[in-house]
Amino acid sequence: MASTMVGRAACPECGFASAHVKRSEKCLYRYCPECGAQHHARTERQQADLMAKTRTVEPAPAPSPTPTGSGPTPTPPEPEQKPEASATPPKAEPKPEPKAEPKASPNPTPTAPKRRGLFSL
């Protein structure tokens, strides 16, 4: 079953901003690759509501066709020649110092771990 990408919409379950909105042979649906949630719009009203929330995606530009039989075939440009390596090695740049990590507060607030997907640990 082939589906075509219609656009992107926010996922109401996890808040991911670019969940996929696709059209299959049967219905319009939203799939979130971040949390795995799916929403299938079954009625015309549900499809209209989902499309109202969807940002359309610009299709990739098609490659321009090459003219056939209209003159010589263009040749690709030749790569530039690199200058020969000099006898002196390049100077090593100093490495940036690592940033100090913030200190933990004495009373940390518990936070829930971020869920990645159905099968990830």
Secondary structure, 3 states (H helix, E strand, C coil): CCCEEEEEECCCCCCCCCEEEEECCCCEEEECCCCCCEEEECCHHHHHHHHHCCEECCCCCCCCCCCCCCCCCCCCCCCCCCCCCCCCCCCCCCCCCCCCCCCCCCCCCCCCCCCCCCCCC
